[in-house]
Amino acid sequence: MLPDDFEEKAEEITGLTGKYIGRNMCELADGSTLTMGEDVALQIIDNEDEYGSIMYTKFPTGRWESSSMSVYKRKDPDKILGGLLDDVYTLAEAAQKWGLSDGSVLRNAIRQGRFREDEYRQSGATWLITKPAMVRVYGIPRRDKKWKR
């Protein structure tokens, strides 16, 4: 096949224009790469917003369709770091969220060894505990039943 044939085939398969770059491959307009065989094609996506792959299969009718897709959104690093603090509570906050009488219930649970050492810590006079630790010991808080682990 000629380069123009690969570019035409790439657009037929993905709906995106592409530039032939050799070895049965086209770089598509969205920055992804499509590798083509007779009856299968693989699109590799790797950009700042998402990454993954899409497998295309050619049916006996000549029509191309995606047969499997694994595309994932990249997480914004600023949101990841900000999200970490959403999973840390003072003992008083955690007690309130889980419907416990107060933070002393959690201090006693810590003394009794119900929490692992990597799940809590003291910062100055303030005790901190992680959300996963609370879920492990006390379950999902009643108000957050929609929240998934």
C-alpha positions in Angstrom: 0.0 0.0 0.0 1.1 3.6 -0.7 1.2 6.2 2.1 -1.9 7.8 0.7 -3.7 4.5 1.0 -2.7 4.2 4.7 -3.9 7.7 5.4 -7.2 7.1 3.6 -7.7 3.8 5.5 -6.8 5.5 8.9 -9.6 8.1 8.2 -12.0 5.3 7.3 -11.3 3.4 10.5 -11.2 6.3 13.0 -12.8 9.2 11.3 -9.6 11.2 11.9 -7.2 12.4 9.3 -3.7 11.1 9.6 -0.2 11.3 8.2 1.7 8.1 7.2 4.8 7.7 9.4 6.0 4.3 8.2 5.7 0.6 9.3 1.9 0.5 8.6 1.4 3.4 11.0 -0.3 6.8 10.8 -0.1 9.7 13.2 -3.7 10.9 13.6 -4.9 14.5 13.9 -5.5 14.1 17.6 -1.9 13.0 18.2 -2.6 9.3 18.6 -1.0 6.6 16.5 -2.8 4.0 14.4 -1.1 0.7 13.5 -2.9 -1.1 10.7 -3.1 -4.7 9.6 -5.4 -6.4 7.1 -8.4 -7.0 9.4 -7.3 -5.3 12.7 -6.0 -1.9 13.7 -4.7 -0.5 17.0 -5.0 3.1 18.0 -2.6 4.2 20.8 -3.6 7.3 22.7 -1.1 9.2 24.8 -1.6 12.9 25.3 -1.9 15.3 28.3 -5.6 14.6 28.7 -5.9 10.8 28.3 -4.1 7.6 27.5 -5.0 4.1 26.4 -5.8 2.1 23.3 -8.7 1.2 20.9 -8.7 -2.0 18.9 -10.6 -2.0 15.6 -11.8 -5.0 13.7 -12.8 -5.2 10.1 -16.0 -7.2 9.6 -16.7 -9.4 6.6 -18.9 -6.6 5.2 -15.8 -4.4 5.1 -17.0 -2.1 7.9 -14.5 -1.2 10.6 -15.7 -1.1 14.3 -14.0 -0.7 17.6 -13.9 -4.1 19.3 -12.3 -3.0 22.6 -11.4 0.2 24.2 -9.3 1.1 27.3 -9.0 4.9 27.4 -8.4 6.7 30.7 -8.5 10.3 31.7 -5.3 11.7 33.2 -5.7 13.1 36.6 -4.8 16.8 37.2 -1.8 16.7 39.6 -3.1 19.8 41.4 -6.4 18.0 42.1 -4.7 14.8 43.2 -2.7 16.7 45.9 -5.7 18.7 47.0 -7.7 15.5 47.1 -5.3 14.0 49.7 -6.5 16.4 52.3 -10.1 15.4 51.7 -9.2 12.0 53.1 -7.7 13.2 56.4 -9.8 14.3 59.4 -9.2 15.4 62.9 -10.5 12.9 65.4 -13.4 15.3 66.2 -14.3 15.7 62.5 -14.2 11.9 62.0 -16.3 11.2 65.1 -18.9 13.7 63.9 -19.0 12.3 60.4 -19.3 8.7 61.6 -21.9 9.6 64.3 -19.6 8.8 67.3 -20.0 10.8 70.5 -16.6 12.6 70.2 -12.9 12.2 69.4 -12.2 10.4 72.6 -13.9 7.3 71.2 -11.3 7.3 68.4 -8.4 8.0 70.8 -9.5 4.9 72.8 -9.7 2.9 69.6 -6.2 4.0 68.7 -4.9 2.9 72.2 -6.7 -0.4 71.8 -4.9 -1.1 68.5 -7.9 -1.0 66.2 -6.1 1.3 63.8 -2.7 0.6 62.2 0.1 3.1 62.9 0.1 4.3 59.3 -3.6 5.3 59.5 -3.3 8.0 62.2 -0.8 10.5 63.6 -0.5 13.4 66.0 0.4 16.8 64.6 1.2 19.1 67.6 -1.8 18.8 69.9 -4.1 17.6 67.0 -4.7 13.9 66.2 -5.3 13.1 62.5 -6.9 10.0 61.0 -7.4 8.9 57.4 -10.8 8.2 55.7 -9.8 4.7 54.6 -8.9 3.9 58.2 -12.3 5.0 59.4 -14.1 3.1 56.6 -12.0 0.0 57.5 -13.0 0.1 61.2 -16.4 1.8 61.2 -17.7 1.3 57.6 -19.0 3.9 55.3 -20.6 6.9 57.1 -24.4 7.0 57.0 -24.5 10.2 55.0 -22.0 8.9 52.5 -23.6 5.6 51.5 -23.2 6.6 47.9 -19.4 6.9 48.4 -17.5 4.0 47.0 -14.2 2.6 48.4 
